[in-house]
Amino acid sequence: MERAGQAVFDYVQHYYPEVKKITVFCGGGNNGGDGYVMARLAMQAGLEVCVYSVVETSGLKNDALTAYQQFIVAGGSVNYFENQMMDCDLIIDALLGTGLSRCVTGKYEQAINAMNQIQVPVISVDVPSGLNADTGCVIGNAVEADTTITFIGLKQGLFTGFAAEHTGTIIYASLNLPTSAWETVSSSITCVLPKPLPPRRKYAHKGNFGHVLVVGGRE
């Protein structure tokens, strides 16, 4: 979680060096914990950070709770999201991660709507909130991110279904895991990178490049 938050913060520093005010939306799971780590690092770097939670922080557990507590100890504060007006240069979406299995409703949906309406860049942590990480389907509503920073592995749902409308630019961060971590994990898909087409003459047309026969059936 510490590495994930650091990866997001490093990206912001490199690609958005002019940013002064950051709003971070945190959910109740580990994705929210990544957000708290990022918020603490940004605050310690002198940036103005506003954190909104869509859940009562008293219900946080395990690593997410630790990340929240470290943020508070560092001098941070958390606001419960109530559709407040946002004044910021950049938004971090750390609401929902890979474990999403039911329709987005309530405060989560309200926060997603708010992020989609404000005219500043949005960076999603691991997966745009509301997007199914396996299928690329939108489960109720989903963040329309400008950038998605995904960790450890490229999720299938970032490239399928409706993902292209929500992920923006996809950035992969391995979090420095050793290569052996992937050796026992099989994948059900293969990413095929197309070979670039050779240059074509400006007056070329489809008849210059052969013919295709397609045979279809019902099954």
N, C-alpha and C positions, 0 to 999 in steps of 0.2 A: 504493500500500500504506500509506503514511504517512497519507493522508487516510481510508482505510478504518478503520484502527485508531483514528484520532482520532474518527471518527463513532461508533464503538462506545463509546469512553470517554466522549464527550459525553453519549450516551444514558444510560449508567450514572450519571453525575454528576447528571443532571436527574431521572431517575425512581427512582433508588435511592441517594439522598444519605446514607441511614443505613448503607449497606454499609461494613464495615471489612476483611473478608477475602474475597478473590476467588481462585477456582481457574480457571486457563486451561488447556484441553486443546489442544495444537498437533499438527498432522499434519506431513507432510514436504513439502507444496507451498506455494503462495502463500496458501492459506487459513490455514495455520499461521503464515506470515509476518505476516498481519494480526493474529493472536493475539499474536505477540511484540511488535508495535508497541503494541497495547492494554495488554499487561502492563507494558511499560516506562513508559508514560504513567501508569498507575495507581500503579506503584511510586514514581515521581517525585512523585506527588501525596500520598504518605504512606500509601497503603493497603498492607495486608499481602497480598502476591501469591505464590501457589504455582503454578508452571507444570509441567505434565506433558507429556512428549513420548511418542508411541507409536512413534517411529522413532529411530534413532541420529542425533544431530545432526551427526555428521561427514558425513552424506550430503546435507545441505541444500545448495541451489544458488541462485545468482542473488539475486533480491530477498529471498527467504526467508532465505537465509544472511546477508545484510546486516542484516535485521531482528533475527535471532537474535544476531548479534555486537554490535549496538548495545544490545540488552537486557543482555547479559553485561557489556559495558563500563560500563553504568549501574549495575552492582552486582547484577544478577539472577543467579539460578541455575536450572537445569533438572533435574527429576527424571524418570527413565525410569519409565513407568507400569507398576506391578506389582500392580494391584488394592489400592493403599493406601487406608486409611481417610481420608476427606476431612473437614476441619473448615473450613467456609467459609459465607459468607452468600449467595454468588452464584457461578454457574458460567458461563464463556464457552466455547462450543463452536466451536473453530477447527480441527477435524480434517480435514474433507473439503468441497470446494467444488463448483463446477460441472463439474469434469472427471471425476467419478465414472462409471466404465463397467463395473465388475465387482463381484461380491458382496463385501460387507463381512465380513471374517474377522479372526482373530488379535487383536492388541492393539487394533485399531480397534473391533472388535466388543465387546471387554471394556470399553473406555472408554465406549462408547455405553451399554452395560448399566449401568455405574456412574452415569452422568449421569441415566439414567432412573429410577434407584432412590432417589437422594438427594432429600430433601425441601427443596430450595431452588430459587429461580428459575434457569432456564437460558436464556441468550441465545445463539442461533446466529448465526454470522457468514456472511452472504450466503445460505447454504442450510443447513437442518438436515442434519448429517452422515448419510449413508446414503440421502438422498432424491434421486432423479434430477431434475435441474433442468429437464429437457425434458418429462418425462411425469408427474411426481408419484408415480412408483412407488417403493416401498421396495425397495432392493437388498440383501436379507439382513436388515438391521436399521437403524433410524434413530432419531435423537434426537427426543424429544418436547419441543420447546422451548416456553417461555412467550412468547418474542419472537424474531422473525427480522429482523435488520437486513440488507437486501439492497442491493447497490450498482449504480449506473449504469443498470441496466434491471430491470424486473420480469420475473422468469423464469416461463415458462409453467408449469413444474412446481410452482410455489408455489401454484397455484390449481386444479390438476387431480389426478386420481387420488386417492391417500390423503393428499395434502398437508395437508388441514384438520386431521388428527389429529397433525401434527408441527410445523407452523409457528408456532402461537400467533398473537399479533398481528404483522402484517407492517409493518415500518417501511422506507420507501424513502429512500435517501441517494444523491443524484446525484453526490456528490464534486466538485461545482462544475465539471463538464465543460461546455464550451460547447454551445449548442444545435446548432451545425453538426455535432457528432459523431454525431447521430442522423439527419441529413438523408439520408444515403446508405444507411441501414439499413432494410430492409423487415421487416415482421412478418407472420407467418402467421395471427395471431389478432387479434381486436378485443375490447376490454373494453367491454361494454354495461352501463351503470348503469341499473337499473330505476327508473321513476318511482314515487314513493310513492303508495300507494293512498289514495283519499279516505276520510275517516272513515265508518264504518258504524254503523248503529244496533245496539244491543246485542241486539235480538231478531231481527236479520236472519238469513236463511238462504240457502242456495245458489240457491234458486228465485227469489230477488229480483234476480239479477244476470245474467240471460240464460242461454243454452245453448251448448254446444260440440259440434260434430260432428267426430269423428275417423275418418278413413278409413285403414286399414292394409293393408299387403301383405307379401309374403314377401321382396322384394328390399331 
